Amino acid sequence: MNQTGKPLLRTLMGSRHSPPPIWLMRQAGRHLSEYRALREKSSDFLNFCYSPELAVEATMQPVRRYRLDAAILFSDILVIPDAFGQGVRFVTGEGPKLDAIADGDPLPAFDADKLHDHLSPVYETVARLADELPDMVGLIGFAGAPWTVATYMVEGGSSRDYQKIRSWAYQNPDSFQILIDLLVDATAAYLGRQISHGAEAVQLFDSWAGVLPPVEFERWVIQPTAEIVRRLRIEHGDIPVIGFPRGAGAQYPVYAEQAGVDCISLDQTVPLDWAAKSLPQGMAVQGNLDNLLLLAGGEAMADAARAIIAAFSDRPHIFNLGHGILPETPPEHVERLCAVVRGED
């Protein structure tokens, strides 16, 4: 199948489609009964991510159920600190926990061979997916953006105020830059290897970009993303890159203009009219239905989805959520959302 025939890839290349292609963040996950059954086959979440047979099946499940236009690799953004040997673990009911690092702690030197050896099961998963996906379904690889991955490494997990990492970045930016540079090296290499194994587009998740004020946002979010994109362009040409600086608010336009991405993914707080007017004309947009509306379902969800499609009808648009599917979401609501987006409801 010619890749340019895939609606997702054509949209990322600048074409408009009606209806827009659709995929959903966290589409493979706990809202699916078949995923929960699959997850029971591995006692440890990272081992689950590193088991190609299980990861391929988890990736394929929502594509089969919902006939989506894209599959996104089933993995986690914390595989890179895990490859660094930081001690990543997932605690039920609490989320990820890491052995936190701080300013002054020794950082590993970037070792591409060691990184790729550790992450080779992920690359095998990508290669299998490239062979198994239906012809019209695009394959998206992904990684966490350096700022967001660094937040977990420094905070030791999730945080309410990100005090540790923001204090380090403010008080010793030169030292913090070393950590960010390490993550730029690792992320560019990791995404590049995903592309070599068959990923047709990649997304950078910067989930905690919104905690930074403008000057720091430019240094720790935009500049690292732009450098990763630059390296991918050198090695892989025009591979489409989607950027998701969640919570960026008024910083979305400058990110869109300076980060080098082909498509910008919007969270649910972004006003539709403002986004349509403020983002670069002709740039692909992804988003941005509130995941709580998907959880609620009904006419409120359907009306909001139609409003999003109408707002972005004059530019390339990939329908998605403003954040990932919540575990409690009924699959029937996702099925109806897909029907609404396709004009079947």
C-alpha positions, 0 to 999 in steps of 0.5 A: 500500500502506498503510504500516501494513501493513508488518511492519517499520513496524507493529513500530516502532509497537509491534505484536508479530509472529510471526515477527518482521520481519527485515533485516540490517545491511550486508545489501547488501555484499561477501558477495554476488557480485552486489554485487561485480560491481556494485561493479566498475562504479565505481572509487571507493566514494563515487562508487558511493554517489553514483550513484543507479542503482548505489546503488538496485541495491545496496539491492535485491539482498539484498531480492530474494535473501532476501525481507527485510522492509526495505531500508536505503539503500545509502550511508555514514555519512561522506557528511556530512564529505565534504559538509563538504569534509574529504577523505574517501577509502576505501583498499582494505584499510585503510578510510576515511581523512580529513584529520583535524581537531583542536581549534583548526582552523576548522570550517565553518558549517552551510550546509543548501543546500550540504549538500543540493546535495552529497547530492542523489544520495542523495535521488534514490536514496531516491526511486527506492527508494520507487517500486521496493520491493515493497509490504510492504518498509519503506524505512530511511534512515540516518546516522551519529550525531554522536559516531561521525562525529566520531570519524572526522573527528578520528582521520582514520579508524578508531582503536584507542583514540580518544585524539585525540577523547576528549582533545579532549572532556575537555580542551576540551568547549566547543570540542568541543561546536561540532563536535557541534552542527554534526553535529547540524544536518547529521544532522537536515537530512540525515535529514529530507530522506531522509524527505521523499524516501520513507524510512519509518524512519531509523536512527542508527548510533553505532558507537563509543558504547561507548568513552565512560564514563557522563557523557560518554556522556550528553553526546556520545551521548544528548543529540545523538541526542535533539536530532536526534529532537526536530527530526525529530518537529517536521518529520515527526511520528511517523517511527520512529527506530531508535538503535544505540549499539553497545557501550553495555553498561549504558548501553543502558537510559538511552539507551532512556529518554532518547534519544527513539528508538522502537526500540533496536538491540542489539549481540551482547554484550547478555545477552538476559534482562537486555535483556528486563528492563532496557529500557522495557517495550513498546519495540521491540528490534532485534537481536542475533545475533552476525555471527560466528555467521552466518559459522559457520552450522550449528545454533549459529547456528540455536539462537542465533536461536531463543533471541533470538526467544524472549527478545523474544517479549513485546515488538515485535522486529525480528530483526537482527544485533549488527553488520554481515554480514561479507564472508566470510559465505556467502549460504547461511547468510543464507538459512538464518537467514531460514528459521529466523526465519520458522519454516521451518526 
